[in-house]
Amino acid sequence: LEDLTPDIVIQVLALCGVHATLSFSRASKALRVSAMTKQLWLKILDNLAFNGLLDLPPIDRLNISTDALILLVQRGVAGPAFWLSSFPPNRPERQLTFLEVSEIVDLHLFGGGQYARICNVNSLKIYHVGTGQEIFSYPMDHEHILWSTELLAGGQTLRVFLIP
């Protein structure tokens, strides 16, 4: 691996996962530099969240440090801090209200928990859960509309298919 460019090493380590990344980081200084990059840990977090193995909170991708990213992964591997007896009682970090519950016909939380699809009698909407921002809306003014939604690999692209 030492003969490869750092970008390729990062791609390979992102596919290997947490344990392999940490193991490779002990092999040499060059591999340690690649293994401790922010780019790599963002990829690892995205993969873990997409596969449903980590509940990823909303993060500021530009300003978060590599150490903070590694702590998020550590929390996913070791378990949440509220398992510790010294941790204060659980309180919601953030509460968002999208629609009245009585109006919801269909609700789906996509893998990784970043997006939610909410359908009511008037519209089909997709929200970014971390920010509450509506990212897609389609009026349901027809009696029969067929639709399907899919979160693509990596968790950053959402495909919506509609047949009015």
C-alpha positions as CSV (number, residue, x, y, z in Angstrom):
1,L,0.0,0.0,0.0
2,E,2.9,2.4,0.6
3,D,3.6,2.6,-3.2
4,L,0.0,3.9,-3.9
5,T,-0.9,7.6,-3.9
6,P,-2.6,8.9,-0.7
7,D,-5.9,9.3,-2.5
8,I,-6.0,5.7,-3.6
9,V,-4.9,4.5,-0.1
10,I,-7.8,6.5,1.4
11,Q,-10.3,4.9,-1.1
12,V,-9.0,1.4,-0.2
13,L,-9.1,2.1,3.6
14,A,-12.7,3.5,3.3
15,L,-13.7,0.1,1.8
16,C,-11.9,-1.9,4.5
17,G,-13.7,-0.3,7.5
18,V,-12.7,0.8,11.0
19,H,-10.7,-2.1,12.2
20,A,-8.6,-2.5,9.1
21,T,-8.0,1.3,8.9
22,L,-6.7,1.4,12.5
23,S,-4.6,-1.7,11.9
24,F,-3.0,-0.3,8.7
25,S,-2.3,3.0,10.5
26,R,0.1,1.1,12.8
27,A,2.1,-0.3,9.8
28,S,4.0,2.8,8.8
29,K,4.1,6.6,9.1
30,A,2.9,7.0,5.5
31,L,-0.1,4.8,6.2
32,R,-0.8,6.6,9.5
33,V,-0.9,9.9,7.7
34,S,-3.5,8.6,5.2
35,A,-5.5,6.8,7.9
36,M,-5.9,9.9,10.0
37,T,-7.3,12.2,7.3
38,K,-10.7,13.8,7.6
39,Q,-11.6,12.7,4.1
40,L,-11.2,9.0,5.1
41,W,-13.2,9.3,8.3
42,L,-16.0,11.1,6.6
43,K,-16.2,8.3,4.1
44,I,-16.2,5.7,6.9
45,L,-19.0,7.5,8.8
46,D,-21.1,7.8,5.6
47,N,-20.7,4.1,4.9
48,L,-21.6,3.1,8.5
49,A,-24.6,5.4,8.5
50,F,-25.8,4.3,5.1
51,N,-25.6,0.6,6.2
52,G,-27.6,1.5,9.4
53,L,-24.7,0.7,11.7
54,L,-24.4,4.2,13.1
55,D,-26.9,6.8,13.9
56,L,-25.1,9.8,12.5
57,P,-26.2,13.2,14.0
58,P,-26.1,16.3,11.8
59,I,-22.5,17.4,11.5
60,D,-20.8,20.4,10.0
61,R,-18.7,18.6,7.5
62,L,-16.4,21.6,6.8
63,N,-15.6,22.5,10.4
64,I,-15.6,19.2,12.3
65,S,-12.2,17.9,13.2
66,T,-10.8,14.5,12.4
67,D,-10.6,13.7,16.2
68,A,-14.4,14.5,16.5
69,L,-15.1,12.2,13.5
70,I,-13.1,9.4,15.1
71,L,-15.1,9.9,18.4
72,L,-18.3,9.5,16.4
73,V,-17.1,6.2,15.1
74,Q,-15.8,5.1,18.5
75,R,-19.3,5.9,19.9
76,G,-20.8,3.6,17.3
77,V,-18.4,0.8,18.1
78,A,-18.3,1.1,21.9
79,G,-22.0,2.1,22.3
80,P,-23.6,5.3,23.2
81,A,-22.4,7.3,26.2
82,F,-25.8,7.0,27.9
83,W,-24.9,3.4,28.7
84,L,-22.6,4.8,31.3
85,S,-24.1,5.4,34.8
86,S,-22.5,8.8,35.0
87,F,-24.3,10.1,31.8
88,P,-27.3,12.4,32.4
89,P,-30.8,11.3,31.4
90,N,-31.6,11.2,27.7
91,R,-33.1,14.4,26.3
92,P,-33.9,15.1,22.7
93,E,-31.1,17.0,21.0
94,R,-33.5,18.6,18.6
95,Q,-37.2,18.3,17.9
96,L,-38.6,19.0,14.5
97,T,-42.3,19.0,13.5
98,F,-43.1,18.4,9.9
99,L,-46.8,17.7,9.7
100,E,-49.7,16.8,12.1
101,V,-49.6,13.1,12.7
102,S,-53.3,12.8,11.6
103,E,-52.4,14.1,8.2
104,I,-49.6,11.5,7.5
105,V,-50.6,8.6,5.1
106,D,-47.1,7.1,4.8
107,L,-43.8,7.7,6.6
108,H,-40.4,6.3,5.8
109,L,-37.0,7.0,7.4
110,F,-34.2,6.1,4.9
111,G,-31.2,4.1,5.9
112,G,-28.7,6.2,7.8
113,G,-31.5,8.4,9.2
114,Q,-30.6,11.5,7.2
115,Y,-33.8,11.6,5.1
116,A,-37.5,11.1,5.8
117,R,-40.3,10.6,3.2
118,I,-43.6,11.8,4.4
119,C,-46.8,11.4,2.3
120,N,-50.2,12.9,3.1
121,V,-53.3,13.3,1.0
122,N,-52.0,16.5,-0.5
123,S,-48.3,15.9,-1.2
124,L,-45.3,13.7,-1.2
125,K,-42.3,15.4,0.6
126,I,-38.8,14.4,1.5
127,Y,-37.0,16.2,4.4
128,H,-33.4,16.3,5.6
129,V,-33.9,15.1,9.1
130,G,-30.9,16.9,10.6
131,T,-31.9,20.3,9.4
132,G,-35.7,19.9,8.9
133,Q,-35.2,21.3,5.4
134,E,-37.7,20.2,2.8
135,I,-35.6,18.9,-0.1
136,F,-38.4,17.6,-2.4
137,S,-42.1,18.1,-2.8
138,Y,-44.7,16.8,-5.2
139,P,-48.4,17.8,-5.1
140,M,-50.7,14.7,-4.9
141,D,-53.5,16.3,-6.9
142,H,-54.3,13.0,-8.7
143,E,-56.2,10.2,-7.2
144,H,-53.7,7.5,-8.2
145,I,-50.0,8.4,-8.4
146,L,-47.4,5.6,-8.3
147,W,-44.2,6.6,-6.7
148,S,-41.0,5.0,-5.5
149,T,-38.0,6.4,-3.6
150,E,-34.5,5.0,-3.1
151,L,-31.4,6.1,-1.3
152,L,-28.4,5.3,-3.4
153,A,-25.1,3.9,-2.1
154,G,-23.2,6.4,0.0
155,G,-26.3,8.0,1.3
156,Q,-25.9,11.3,-0.5
157,T,-28.2,10.8,-3.4
158,L,-32.0,10.2,-3.2
159,R,-33.8,8.9,-6.3
160,V,-37.5,9.7,-6.7
161,F,-39.6,8.0,-9.4
162,L,-43.2,9.2,-10.1
163,I,-45.9,8.1,-12.5
164,P,-49.0,10.4,-12.5
